[in-house]
């Protein structure tokens, strides 16, 4: 089998043939009358009209030999067959195509529409020119790229050769468009907030740290959109949303990436119940109107799949009740008992000693209950110290909801805390936990607290990872396969 270098050398020789024939191998301009999808839809009308037309696209296959060649072009919208017949094109042009053209090249063709004896709509070529000479051979069209890691490193080849992959990213785009339209029709204002920040806030996560050279100060990549959104609500906007990137310097697995896309929104004068209602409406709408189905396969970290039905009722259950049902454990147990239970369920004893009560309870919940929630379910009233930006209930819980689908967390939804005195107290408690070794605990953010002092409207808020949602909607085992260019280790 020829090496990559040998194959490339052959294509370089073919490029020289083009140059010698007076054909620039990388054209500066293109003439084409129709995109191939448009041509396919209008074929009969255009054939009846007659006359030459020009098309452009990438060569995906070449069949035949001798006096006739059948070539498939693809321009990103559709595939279409063009036919080279030796008797219907200048002999030198025909020979040049035979000698110098390869699968993967971009070409422009001019000719007349016709239907082959086999009934295939086609264009009979009378002239052609090269647009881009490809120097690397495309993967085999039948097998595509067999190495999964290579599909992620060279996504451009994956989407070119695999129609399912290409369609998956079209679905992703349509899902994002649907989300935008959903909130735009509810009179939300789309906003943008900084990715580079002086300090992280709005979530519990480890940060990516960097440095602002001109100001000579440390900065972090944001881990959430929340605080800036709420600060803008002080300014009088009643409803805001943002679709943007967040960064959390944590572990990687098939359900987590350190760089991910989120939608967050905040609505003044609305309740947590309305929040859940809108969530259900939006996700059911995406399933029906964008994807066209309501039953999906959701995969866990180990690759095991389970069917999830969006048509079923979306129940509301309390965190404490789930602990009781699946762990036979009382959420109000002593800290020593909570720690012992967490260790029993696999938490390292040293780690358990420096982990707060809320995170210990969360560990118990995740190990026993969350995986049992298959069909869409809202879990309510999490431990208060897990949700320091939400309204606090008298029983030590927070007024929150989290949508679980197939055992995975899909949304975080709050009745937002707007009391600056309580908020300061909760953030100060978080800061103490951080000083004690909890790397994911929050810091006191004086900018945010200052904004709260001016008065925030009562509001509800929502956050959802788009990549994970797309993985569910497209039945993917790995969240990487919903991202064009996932983070990868360098190959060498």
Secondary structure, DSSP 8 states (H G I E B T S, - for coil): ---HHHHHHHHHHHHHHHHHTT--SB-S----SS-HHHHHHHHHHHHHH-S-EEEEEEEEEEE--TTEEEEEEE-SS-EEEEEEEGGGS-HHHHHHHHHH--TT-EEEEEEEEEE-TT--EEEEEEEEEEEE--SS----TTT----HHHHHHTHHHHHHH-HHHHHHHHHHHHHHHHHHHHHHTTT-EE----SEESS--SS-----EEEETTTTEEEEE-S-SHHHHHHHHHTT-SEEEEEEEEE-----BTTB-SEEEEEEEEEET--HHHHHHHHHHHHHHIIIIII--SEEEEE-TTS-EEEEETTS---EEEHHHHHHHHH---TTS-HHHHHHHHHHTT--HHHHHTS-HHHHHHHHHHHHTGGG--S-EEEE--BGGG-TTB-B-TTSBBSEEEEEETTEE-EEEEEB---HHHHHHHHHHHHHHHHTT-TTS----HHHHHHHHT----EEEEEEEHHHHHHHHTT-S-GGGGSTT-------
